[in-house]
Amino acid sequence: MKKRNQIIAAIMAATIIMTPASFAYAAAAPDGNSNAQEMYGDAYTNWKTNSWDNGLSTDWTKVSITPGSDETSMNFAWYSKKDDEVSLTYGQNPDLSDGKTVTISTTDTGRTDKNGVIYNSNKATITGLSQGATYFYQVKGKDIKSFKTGTTDSFRFAFVGDPQIGSSNEEKGKATPEFYSAQSNAVANDSYNWSQTLTKIQKAGSDFVVSAGDQVQTTAAKKISKTPENISEIEYTGYLSPEALTSLPVATTVGNHDADNANYKYHFNVPNLSKLGDNGTVGGDYYFTYGDVLFMMLNTQDTNSAEHIKFIESAIAKNSDCKWKVVTLHQDIYGSAEHSNEPEIVNLRYALTPTFEKNGIDVVLTGHDHAYSRSKFLSGNQTSKTTDYTKDDFKAMLGKDVDYSGTGTLYTAPANIKDDTTDEAEKAYLSYLSSVMDADRITETGEYVVDPQGILYLTASSSSGSKYYDLVPRQQTYIANRWQEDVPTYSLIDVTETTMTINTYRTDNDAAIDNTVTIVKSADKSELSAKADEINAEITNGTLVESDYTPESWKALTDAIAEAGNIAPEASQAHINEVLEKLSSARNGLVKKTDADIKDGEIKPADSEVQDTKPTDTKPADTKTTETKQTDEKNNSNAKASTGKVKTGDDSQAMVWTLVCIMGIGALGAATVFIKKRESKEK
């Protein structure tokens, strides 16, 4: 998609008005990205000067944390210089006076920095972790850090897409001195923006993060150097540089920018790694469980769908007691930006979705599209099929359809190919697009759905703002909502025994970009009774003592217990779910009293309790109105959501542009400097 930086676009608009004969031609502009300097000012400048340029950019030894095989374990990976001793010590005392060491496996990566130092990759797993506890750990030679474990009956994870650190480098992929000089600045820019998103996620109380892939930009295939693997190490340094990642585990997915470079498998230690789906470089599919949720992470850069199907069936068979099933893959098989209609992605969709449906997958998380979208609930009970529309034909028509040489930043492509075209190639293209709308697969369209018959597909935008794509001009029938405003975003997904609730936000101002979506799973009365009995037992044996908690939170618990005990024999499934959810929430929401909390006769929750309680401002659904819904399907446009509401239609900026035009007299020379031909379209 062709875009302009808004500042450059403003200058160009002014210049064209003042000198109409100066630009008879159109110039393509690069994909949009977020400029950290413009967004964060001195905060970014200080970090870049004092941290990034002062040693951080050359530190290849940052530690990555990944969820373990289940909630009782945590995986670690880090680089060390080849001749250095390595160890990982952990415990529950801040000074590690109770420290234990773990077994470490070490691999010679062969990666060499500019000083000739060779690095090893180290991996270790901590097991036997308790729920709701704080652990401290230390990698030899580094400071002591900590992480917290969650609780499995109610937890939160975050979902992000395509950090792709280094992608904002406009020289990407060029074997030129300009590339190397620009790479560090681009990585710094993207890493800082990435850290802002992670900080928001951490403050929201997420127990871990799921990434839909493309952690970094530089692939081995770019051939920008004889040692492209080494060139990407600065990008991994940037990806792992945020302080939040010293305590926040990330379950990564293999993206197309990760897949051909073994650095990915050196930097991440994933659990239950399978040979199925292995593309021969970074490993295959893997899974982990967290409470009642089975997470299956597919490396779909291996195009052998039969192996992915076998992996899914095997993982589910081994974890048949899991109530929820979540699949993550990189490609946007039900997305709504420029990759979403590509024949190879559509064919991947039709190869995998019958297996998803057959095996009761609840949610599929994807990336690749650098724009947010949420599907309606989709099913079809269909057999695998393929489309015979070719990649080359699609690419040629897409380029014609979305070409843009205007003077403003677009969020939705222009649709240059008209519905009444008489050109046979264009008609074939439109016919193909219509055929992959999948309107006949829609099962539910609501945002609070009990026992849906279909699957929800969620596509994340960029979490770092290193690159954005525009939405396709013809919104697919299967799309419930979509959003693009060239701002990093993230989703928070809350899981309880009976519900999975999804909220998605923009990083810059925490405004919601979509309505809350809740999936409710059936729970019979025996589950409700068992939960009430469990809590009553805690009260009886002294685990829960009324005097320890605030009156409000204790009353909420006793009211919920009473409601569970009085549920009518003819209660509906939805009501049972609601009461069980209320009971679980009241138990988890108990607020302890402390001496420090009592002030002027008012009881306030302790800092530690506030930290453990999920922040209410991350769940804005109750405060929304119908004004938040995107209803203008015809224009497929998105408003500036500075108020936290999703609006429809682009607000006019006529006055702004008028002022810019006045200021633009004489700006022709400056504008010309910024006009660039787009080098290539990257997937």
URBELLIN-V382503 format. One record per residue. RES is the residue in three letters. SS is DSSP state (A for helix, B for strand, O for the rest). D_CENTER is the distance of its C-alpha to the mean C-alpha in Angstrom with 1 decimal. Layout:
res ss d_center
RES SS D_CENTER
RES SS D_CENTER
This chain:
res ss d_center
MET O 21.3
LYS O 23.8
LYS O 23.2
ARG O 25.0
ASN O 24.1
GLN A 25.4
ILE A 28.0
ILE A 29.4
ALA A 29.4
ALA A 31.4
ILE A 33.9
MET A 34.2
ALA A 34.9
ALA A 37.6
THR A 39.1
ILE A 39.3
ILE A 41.1
MET A 43.5
THR O 44.1
PRO O 43.6
ALA O 45.3
SER O 43.3
PHE O 40.3
ALA O 41.5
TYR O 38.6
ALA O 34.8
ALA O 32.4
ALA O 28.9
ALA O 26.2
PRO O 23.0
ASP O 19.5
GLY O 18.3
ASN O 16.5
SER O 16.4
ASN O 19.5
ALA A 19.1
GLN A 22.9
GLU A 23.1
MET A 20.3
TYR A 21.4
GLY O 25.0
ASP A 27.0
ALA A 24.2
TYR A 22.6
THR A 26.1
ASN A 27.2
TRP A 24.2
LYS A 24.6
THR A 28.4
ASN A 28.7
SER O 25.8
TRP A 24.3
ASP A 27.7
ASN A 29.5
GLY O 28.5
LEU A 24.8
SER A 24.1
THR A 26.5
ASP O 25.3
TRP O 24.0
THR O 24.2
LYS O 21.0
VAL O 20.1
SER B 16.9
ILE B 16.4
THR B 15.0
PRO B 15.7
GLY O 19.1
SER O 20.6
ASP O 20.7
GLU O 20.5
THR O 23.7
SER O 22.5
MET B 20.3
ASN B 20.0
PHE B 20.6
ALA B 21.0
TRP B 22.6
TYR B 25.0
SER B 28.6
LYS B 31.6
LYS O 33.6
ASP O 36.6
ASP O 34.9
GLU O 35.1
VAL O 31.9
SER O 31.3
LEU B 28.8
THR B 30.3
TYR B 28.9
GLY B 30.4
GLN O 30.4
ASN O 32.7
PRO O 31.3
ASP O 33.9
LEU O 33.3
SER O 36.9
ASP O 35.9
GLY O 33.9
LYS B 33.5
THR B 32.6
VAL O 30.7
THR O 31.3
ILE B 29.6
SER B 29.4
THR B 29.8
THR B 29.4
ASP B 30.9
THR B 28.3
GLY B 31.0
ARG B 28.8
THR B 31.1
ASP O 30.5
LYS O 32.8
ASN O 35.3
GLY O 35.7
VAL O 33.9
ILE B 32.5
TYR B 29.6
ASN B 29.0
SER B 25.8
ASN B 26.1
LYS B 24.4
ALA B 25.2
THR B 24.4
ILE B 25.4
THR O 26.6
GLY O 28.3
LEU O 26.0
SER O 26.8
GLN O 24.7
GLY O 24.2
ALA O 25.6
THR B 25.1
TYR B 25.7
PHE B 26.6
TYR B 26.4
GLN B 27.8
VAL B 27.5
LYS O 31.0
GLY O 31.5
LYS O 28.5
ASP O 28.3
ILE O 27.8
LYS B 24.3
SER B 23.1
PHE B 20.5
LYS B 20.8
THR O 20.6
GLY O 19.6
THR B 21.7
THR O 21.1
ASP O 22.8
SER B 20.3
PHE B 17.0
ARG B 13.5
PHE B 10.2
ALA B 6.8
PHE B 3.6
VAL B 0.8
GLY B 3.6
ASP O 7.1
PRO O 8.4
GLN O 11.6
ILE B 13.8
GLY O 17.2
SER O 16.5
SER O 18.1
ASN O 21.3
GLU O 23.4
GLU O 25.7
LYS O 23.1
GLY O 24.9
LYS O 28.3
ALA O 30.8
THR O 32.2
PRO A 32.8
GLU A 30.8
PHE A 27.6
TYR A 28.3
SER A 29.2
ALA A 26.1
GLN A 23.6
SER A 23.8
ASN A 23.4
ALA A 20.4
VAL A 18.7
ALA A 19.8
ASN A 18.5
ASP A 14.9
SER A 14.9
TYR A 16.2
ASN A 13.6
TRP A 10.9
SER A 13.1
GLN A 13.4
THR A 9.8
LEU A 10.2
THR A 13.6
LYS A 12.6
ILE A 10.4
GLN A 13.4
LYS A 15.9
ALA O 14.5
GLY O 15.5
SER O 12.6
ASP O 14.1
PHE B 11.3
VAL B 7.7
VAL B 6.3
SER B 5.0
ALA O 6.0
GLY O 8.5
ASP O 10.6
GLN O 10.7
VAL B 13.9
GLN O 16.1
THR O 19.6
THR O 20.6
ALA A 24.0
ALA A 25.1
LYS A 25.1
LYS O 28.3
ILE O 28.3
SER O 30.1
LYS O 32.2
THR O 29.7
PRO A 26.2
GLU A 24.8
ASN A 26.2
ILE A 24.9
SER O 21.2
GLU A 21.9
ILE A 21.6
GLU A 18.0
TYR A 17.2
THR A 19.2
GLY A 17.2
TYR A 13.8
LEU A 15.5
SER O 17.5
PRO O 15.8
GLU A 18.0
ALA A 15.2
LEU A 14.5
THR A 18.2
SER O 17.5
LEU O 13.9
PRO B 13.2
VAL B 10.2
ALA B 10.4
THR O 9.8
THR O 10.4
VAL O 13.0
GLY O 12.5
ASN O 15.7
HIS O 15.8
ASP O 15.7
ALA O 18.1
ASP O 21.5
ASN O 21.5
ALA O 22.4
ASN A 20.9
TYR A 17.7
LYS A 19.7
TYR A 21.7
HIS A 18.8
PHE O 17.0
ASN O 18.9
VAL O 17.5
PRO O 19.6
ASN O 21.7
LEU O 21.3
SER O 23.1
LYS O 25.2
LEU O 24.2
GLY O 21.7
ASP O 22.8
ASN O 23.0
GLY O 25.5
THR O 23.6
VAL O 20.5
GLY O 21.2
GLY O 20.3
ASP O 18.3
TYR B 17.9
TYR B 17.4
PHE B 17.6
THR B 18.6
TYR B 18.0
GLY O 20.9
ASP O 21.2
VAL B 17.8
LEU B 17.7
PHE B 14.5
MET B 15.3
MET B 13.4
LEU O 15.2
ASN O 16.1
THR O 17.0
GLN O 18.2
ASP O 21.2
THR O 22.5
ASN O 24.7
SER A 23.4
ALA A 26.3
GLU A 25.0
HIS A 21.6
ILE A 23.6
LYS A 25.8
PHE A 23.0
ILE A 21.5
GLU A 25.1
SER A 25.9
ALA A 22.9
ILE A 23.7
ALA A 27.4
LYS A 26.8
ASN O 24.8
SER O 26.7
ASP O 26.7
CYS O 22.9
LYS O 22.6
TRP B 19.0
LYS B 17.5
VAL B 13.9
VAL B 13.3
THR B 10.4
LEU O 11.4
HIS O 10.6
GLN O 12.9
ASP O 12.5
ILE O 15.5
TYR O 15.4
GLY O 13.7
SER O 15.8
ALA B 15.7
GLU O 18.0
HIS O 16.9
SER O 16.9
ASN O 20.7
GLU O 21.5
PRO A 24.0
GLU A 22.5
ILE A 19.2
VAL A 21.3
ASN A 23.4
LEU A 20.6
ARG A 19.7
TYR A 23.4
ALA A 23.7
LEU A 21.1
THR A 21.0
PRO A 24.5
THR A 23.6
PHE A 20.6
GLU A 23.1
LYS A 25.9
ASN O 24.0
GLY O 22.6
ILE O 18.8
ASP O 17.3
VAL B 13.7
VAL B 12.1
LEU B 8.4
THR B 8.3
GLY O 7.4
HIS O 10.5
ASP O 11.5
HIS O 10.0
ALA O 10.8
TYR B 9.6
SER B 11.8
ARG B 12.9
SER B 15.8
LYS O 18.9
PHE B 19.8
LEU B 21.1
SER O 23.7
GLY O 26.9
ASN O 28.3
GLN O 28.9
THR O 29.8
SER O 28.0
LYS O 28.9
THR O 28.3
THR O 28.8
ASP O 31.5
TYR O 30.4
THR O 30.1
LYS A 27.4
ASP A 30.0
ASP A 31.2
PHE A 27.7
LYS A 26.9
ALA A 30.2
MET A 29.9
LEU A 26.3
GLY A 27.4
LYS A 30.3
ASP A 28.4
VAL A 25.8
ASP O 28.0
TYR O 28.1
SER O 30.6
GLY O 30.7
THR O 30.6
GLY O 27.6
THR O 23.8
LEU O 22.7
TYR O 19.5
THR B 21.0
ALA O 23.1
PRO O 26.9
ALA O 28.1
ASN O 31.1
ILE O 32.3
LYS O 34.1
ASP O 34.4
ASP O 38.2
THR O 38.2
THR O 41.1
ASP O 39.7
GLU A 39.4
ALA A 36.4
GLU A 34.5
LYS A 35.6
ALA A 34.4
TYR A 30.9
LEU A 30.8
SER A 32.1
TYR A 29.4
LEU A 26.7
SER A 28.5
SER A 28.7
VAL O 25.0
MET O 24.3
ASP O 24.8
ALA A 26.3
ASP A 28.3
ARG A 25.4
ILE B 24.4
THR B 25.3
GLU B 24.0
THR O 22.9
GLY O 22.6
GLU O 20.0
TYR B 21.8
VAL B 22.8
VAL B 24.9
ASP O 24.9
PRO O 23.4
GLN O 25.0
GLY O 22.0
ILE B 18.3
LEU B 15.4
TYR B 12.9
LEU B 9.6
THR B 8.2
ALA O 5.2
SER O 7.1
SER B 7.4
SER O 6.2
SER O 9.8
GLY O 11.8
SER O 13.5
LYS O 14.0
TYR O 13.8
TYR O 15.4
ASP O 17.6
LEU B 17.6
VAL O 20.3
PRO O 23.6
ARG O 24.3
GLN O 21.7
GLN O 21.6
THR O 23.4
TYR O 20.7
ILE B 18.3
ALA B 18.4
ASN B 16.5
ARG B 14.7
TRP B 14.2
GLN O 14.4
GLU O 16.1
ASP O 14.9
VAL O 13.1
PRO O 9.7
THR B 7.6
TYR B 5.4
SER B 6.5
LEU B 9.1
ILE B 10.7
ASP B 14.4
VAL B 16.5
THR O 20.3
GLU O 23.1
THR O 23.2
THR B 20.1
MET B 16.3
THR B 15.2
ILE B 12.1
ASN B 11.9
THR B 9.7
TYR B 10.8
ARG B 11.6
THR O 11.7
ASP O 15.3
ASN O 17.0
ASP O 14.9
ALA O 16.1
ALA B 14.8
ILE O 14.0
ASP O 14.7
ASN O 17.0
THR O 16.4
VAL B 16.3
THR B 18.1
ILE B 19.1
VAL B 22.3
LYS O 23.7
SER O 27.5
ALA O 29.3
ASP O 33.1
LYS A 35.6
SER A 36.0
GLU A 32.5
LEU A 33.2
SER A 36.5
ALA A 35.1
LYS A 32.6
ALA A 35.4
ASP A 37.7
GLU A 35.2
ILE A 35.0
ASN A 38.7
ALA A 39.3
GLU A 37.4
ILE A 39.6
THR A 42.7
ASN O 42.2
GLY O 41.3
THR O 37.6
LEU O 37.1
VAL O 39.9
GLU A 40.1
SER A 41.5
ASP A 38.4
TYR B 36.2
THR O 36.2
PRO A 38.4
GLU A 35.7
SER A 33.2
TRP A 36.0
LYS A 37.3
ALA A 34.0
LEU A 34.0
THR A 37.7
ASP A 37.3
ALA A 34.4
ILE A 36.6
ALA A 39.5
GLU A 37.5
ALA A 36.5
GLY A 40.1
ASN O 41.4
ILE O 39.2
ALA O 41.5
PRO O 42.3
GLU O 41.3
ALA O 37.9
SER O 35.4
GLN A 32.3
ALA A 30.1
HIS A 32.3
ILE A 32.1
ASN A 28.3
GLU A 28.5
VAL A 31.1
LEU A 29.3
GLU A 26.1
LYS A 28.4
LEU A 30.1
SER A 27.1
SER A 25.7
ALA A 29.2
ARG A 29.5
ASN A 26.2
GLY O 27.0
LEU O 30.4
VAL O 30.9
LYS B 33.4
LYS O 36.3
THR O 37.2
ASP A 40.2
ALA A 38.1
ASP A 36.5
ILE B 39.9
LYS B 41.0
ASP O 43.5
GLY O 43.5
GLU B 39.8
ILE B 37.5
LYS O 34.0
PRO O 31.2
ALA O 31.0
ASP A 28.4
SER A 27.2
GLU A 27.0
VAL A 25.1
GLN A 22.5
ASP A 22.3
THR O 22.2
LYS O 19.0
PRO O 19.4
THR A 20.8
ASP A 19.4
THR A 15.9
LYS O 17.4
PRO A 19.3
ALA A 20.1
ASP A 23.7
THR A 24.4
LYS O 23.3
THR O 25.9
THR A 26.1
GLU A 25.9
THR A 22.1
LYS O 22.0
GLN O 21.7
THR O 25.2
ASP O 26.1
GLU O 25.1
LYS O 27.9
ASN O 26.6
ASN O 22.9
SER O 22.3
ASN O 20.2
ALA O 21.7
LYS O 21.0
ALA O 19.4
SER O 20.9
THR O 22.4
GLY O 19.3
LYS O 20.5
VAL O 19.4
LYS O 22.6
THR O 24.1
GLY O 25.8
ASP O 25.7
ASP O 28.0
SER O 30.9
GLN O 31.0
ALA A 34.6
MET A 36.0
VAL A 33.4
TRP A 34.1
THR A 37.8
LEU A 37.7
VAL A 35.7
CYS A 38.3
ILE A 41.1
MET A 39.5
GLY O 38.9
ILE O 42.6
GLY O 43.1
ALA O 39.5
LEU A 40.0
GLY A 40.2
ALA A 37.0
ALA A 35.1
THR A 36.5
VAL A 35.0
PHE A 31.5
ILE O 31.8
LYS O 30.3
LYS O 30.3
ARG O 27.0
GLU O 27.3
SER O 25.1
LYS O 22.3
GLU O 19.6
LYS O 17.3
